[in-house]
Amino acid sequence: MSSLLNDHHKIPSGFRKILYFHWPLALLLVAVCSAGFLMLFSVAGGKFSTWAEPQVMRFGVGFIAMIIIGFTPISVWKSLSVPAYLVGIALLFYVEYFGATGKGAQRWIDLGFMKLQPSELMKIALVMIVALYYDWLDEERVSKVQWVLPPLILTALPMALVLNQPDLGTAILLAGGAGVVMLLAGVSLWYFGGAIGAIIGVVWAVIGSKGTAYQILKDYQYRRIETFLDPSSDPLGSGYHITQSKIALGSGGFSGRGYMEGTQSRLNFLPEKHTDFIFTTLAEEFGFVGGITLLVLYILIILCCYVTAMQNRNRFAALLTLGVAATFFFYFSVNMLMVMGLAPVVGVPLPLVSYGGSAMLVLLGAFGLVQSAHIHRPR
């Protein structure tokens, strides 16, 4: 058996794919999703059918999809990068005119059995096409101005459509994922310095436009910024979410109040307890220990992606893997900073833990791409 394993060419292809499947990454994803099931059961007051059951079913579908995507050669996904991006843009335009509206935002396509959020698909499609671009581009041209512009345009178009929904949180994730791929592809740091300067200028323009005819953000988004700077200014209004979130975080202490014993969520003081603010419920019930444990699981997922990307000699596969990891990192870090009051509330859920169909399915599909890159890397 050992000699058979030493010569992978003698192993049947199906068995070889199972052997090369990134099992530690898969187990980490199962662990994080399981934590989500437990928290959704808790915030529903012990009712499995409310949020936990649909989430478990979505996970089952998503995990099977991850395996199928992983067993499909990475060359197939590489050839589908451009179609995936074009479909994502088309869906964003469709949402612009015909999308379903909820809580003041027009972000979804109502499919009947679920609401599809195209911006979730675009997070991965954008990483795919930027990775494809830099796989095609010669390294000596990477930092030349005329070759930096195409990925910027590819990123700016979906960002503009997402901002118009409005969805600032997802726009940040789009920029973060594409930006990391550009950085790791070798784009000069001078461009990123210029981007930071541009961001400062945009922030100044956004703040200065408030109350004018050319106001850039919606009124509620300005209230979120003001609440971030001073939550106590309106504790029962725009500052209510973050105030209750901090109370829940603080009341958990070191080891928490105990499973299903969180008063903030059980008594409905905590809004959006099953989506954006589910981390505060976890921290209240399991304390600092529970919060750090989840964070460690997230970091281990990032490390798995980093290690497999560093071992991959396929440039597209390596950049795609790191782009997915970067998007995932921005996903959970923005949510955690948001619920702790260290960043404005921008409506980013906690990945694989918060209730949501599109996010769960797309993220597991994205890790299927990571599995495909890992399984089919040159050995």
N, C-alpha and C positions, 0 to 999 in steps of 0.2 A: 504493500500500500504506500509506503514511504517513497519508493522509487517512482510510483505512479504520480504522486504529488509533486515530486521534483521535476518531472517533465509534464508541464501542464498541457502540452499538445496531445498527450495520450488520454487526457480526461475528456469524457463526453461533454459537448458544449453546454448542454443544459445543466449538468452537475457542476461544471466549472463556474457558471454564473452564480449558482447558489453558494459555491465555495467562496467566490470573490465578493459576494454581497457584503456591504459594510454593516455587519450586524451590530457593532457597538453604537453606531449612529442610529440605527433603527430602534434599538432598545432605549436609547436616550429620548427619542421622540415619543415612544410609548409611555415612558415615565412622565414626561411633561404633560402629555394629553390626559393621562390618568389623574394627575393632579387637577386638571381642569374639570374632569368628570366629578370628582369629589367636591370641588368648590361649587359647581353648578347644582349639585344635589343639595348642598348646604344652603345656598342662597334662595333655593326654591322651598325652603322649610321642610326638607325631607321628602319632597315629591320627585320621583325619578322621571316621570313623564313630561314635566314642564320644560326643562332645558337640558337635563343630562341625557335623556334617552335620544332626542334628535341629534345631539352632539356625538354620542357613541356611534349612531348609525352613519353619520357623516365621516367619522374617523375610519370606520370599517371600509367605506367606499374609497376614501382617500388613501388608506394604507395599501389596498389592493392596486389602486392606480399607481402608487409609488413603486410597487414591485414591477408592474407591467412597464412603466416608463424606465425603470432602472435596467430591466433586462433587454430593452431596445437599444441598439447601438447608438453611441453618442453622435455618430455621423448623420443619423436620421434627424436628430434634433437640431443639429447644426444646419442641415438643409431646410429646416422648417422655421429658422429664426426670422427671416424676412416675412413670410406669410403670417407668423404669429404677431409680429409687430403691426402689420397692416390690418389684421383682424382686430387687434386691440384698439387701434386708432379709429377704425370704423365703428366699433361698439361705443367708444367714448363720444363720437359724434351722434350716434343714435340716442344715447342717454341725454345729450344736450337738448334734443328736441322732443323725444318721446319717453324719456325715462320716468320711472316711478319716483314720487316725492315722499319724503318722510322727515319730520322734525326740521323743516325749513331747507332741506337739501335735496337735490335731484341727482341721485347717484346710482340708482338700481334699474335693472331690467326685470320686470315681473314675469317669471316663467311659470307661475302657477304653483308648482311644488316647492319653489324656493325663489328668492330674489338674488339675482346675479349682480355683483358689483364689478363692472369691467375694469375699474382702476386697480383692483387686486391682480387681475390677469396682466395688466400693463407693467406692474412692478417687475415681473419675471421676463416678460417679452422684451422690455427695454434692456435689461441686463444681457439677454441673449443676443440682441442685435449689436450692442456695443462690443460685446466679446467677439462676435463674428467680424466686426469691422477691424478690430485690432489684430485678429488672427490673419486677416487678409493684408493689412498694411505693413509695408517694410519698416523695420525698426528705426532706420535712419530718418524716416519721415514723420515719426510719431509726434514730435514736438514742433513741427513747422506749422505756422498759423493756418495755412489753407487746409491742412489735414486735421487740425483741432476743431475747426468749425462744424464739419458734418455730425460728429457725435453730440455737439452742443445743440444743434438744430433738432436732432433726433430726440433729445431729452426735453428741449423747450416746448415742443408741440404738445406732448401728452401732459406736461406740467401745466400749460396754459388751460387746457381743457378741464383738468382736474380742479384747478384753482377756481374755475368758473362754476363749479357744482354747488357750493364751494366746499373744498376739502383740503385745507392747508396741511394737515398731517400726512396725507398720502403724497402730496406734492413734495414734501420734505424727504419722504422715503424714496421717491423716484430719483430725486437729485442725488441723494446719498449713495444709492446703489450704483448708478451710472458713474458718479464721480470717483468712487473707489476703483471701479474697473479701469477708468482712464488713468488714475494714479498708478495702479499696479502694472498697467501696460507700458509705462515709462514716460508719460506726459510730464513736461518740466514743472517743477514746483512753482516757478514764477507765475504760471497760469493760475494756480490755486491761490497764490497770494493776491493776484488781481481779482479772482472770484470773491475772496473774503472782503476786499475793498468794495467790490460791487454790491455785496450783500449789505454791508454797512450803509452804503448809499441808498439801497432799496428800503432798508428799515427807516432811515431818515425821511425818505419820500413818503412812505406809508404813514408814519406818524404825522408828518406835516400836512398830509392830504385830508385828515379827519375834519369833517364839517364843511368841506369845500365841494364845489360842483364836480371835481374829478376825484372824489374819495375812492381809494383803492380797495379797501376791505369793507365787509359788511359791518353794521353797527355792533352786532353781537360779538364779532371777532375783536373789535376794539375793546369791548367790555371784558373779554377774556384776557387781553394784554394788561388792562388796568387792574383786573383781579389778581393776575400773577404778581404784579408789582406791589399790590396792597390788598390782600384778601379780606382784611377787616373793614374795608371801606363799604362793602355791601354784603354782610354775612348772610342775610336772608334772601338775597337776590343772586347776582352774578357770582358772588363769592361763596355761595352755599355748597357747591360741589366740593371745592378744594378744602373748605373748612371742615366739613364732615369727614372727608378723606383723611385729613391730618388727625382728627380725633380718633378715627378707627386705627390708624397706624400706631398712634401713641398708646392706645389702650391695650394693644396686644402685648406690650412689654417684651421680655426676652423669650419666653416660651409660649405665649399666647393664652387666650381664655379657654381654649379647648374646642374640639371640632363641633360645629353647629351651636356654639355658645356665644358667637359674636353679636353683641347688642346692636351695633350700628346697622348691620345688614338685617338682622332678624326683626328689628323694630322699624325697618324701612326709612331710617335716617339717611342712609347712603344711596344716592341716586345712581342709576346705571350700574347697579351692583353685579349684574351678570355679564356686562360687556366691558366698557372702558375702565371701570373702577373695581374689577374683581380682585386685583392684587391687594387692595386694602382689606378686603374680606379675608384673604389668605393670611395677611400679616396680623390681623386682629385675632384670628382663631389659632394660628400657629406661631405668632410672634416673630421676633428677629430670626430665630432658628429656621422657621418655615420660609421666610422671605429669602434668606441667604441660600438655603437649600435649592430653591427654584432658580436663583441666580447662578449657582454653580452648575446646575443642569444645562442652563442656557449657554454658559461659557464653554462647557465640555462639547456641546454641539458645534460651536464655532471652532474649537480646536480640532475636532474631527475633520471638519471641512478644510481647515488650513493645512493640516498634515497631508491629507489626500491630494490637495491641490499642489503642494510642494513636490509630491512624488510623481506628478503627472507631467509627461513630456509633450503632451498635446496642448498647444497654447490656448486654443479655444476652450477646451475642457477645463483647464486650470483657471482661466479668467472667469468662466461661467460659475465654477464652484465658489471662487472667492467673491464674486458678485452676489450670489445667493446668500452666502454667509454674511456679507456686509448689509444686505437688505434686512436679513433676519436680526442682525445686531441693532440696527437703527430702530427696528420694529419694537423690540422689547425695551431698549434703553429709553426711547422717547416716552413710552407708556409709563415706565417706572418713574422717570423724572417728572412727568406730568402729575401723577397721583401724589407725589411727595411735595409738590409745590415748587419744584426746581425748574420747571418749564411751563409755559402756558398750556391750558387745556386745549388740545387740538383734535380730539376725537380719534386717537389711535388705540385700538384694542390690544390686549396682551396676547401675543401669538401663541396659538395652540391651547390656550387656557380660556380666553373669553369666548362667550357664545357667539357663533357666526358661521354660516355655511361657506360663503365664498372664501373667506380668509383661511379656514381650515383646509379646504380642498386644494386651494392654490398653493399653500405652503407645503403640503405633503407632496403635491405634484412637483414643486420646485426641488424638494429633497430627492424626488425620483430622478431628476436631472443630475443631481450630485451623485446618486448611486450609479447612474449610467456612465458618468465620467469616471467613476472609481472602478467599476466592473470592467470597462472596456479600455482602460488606459494601457499603453504599451508596457509589456512586461518582458 
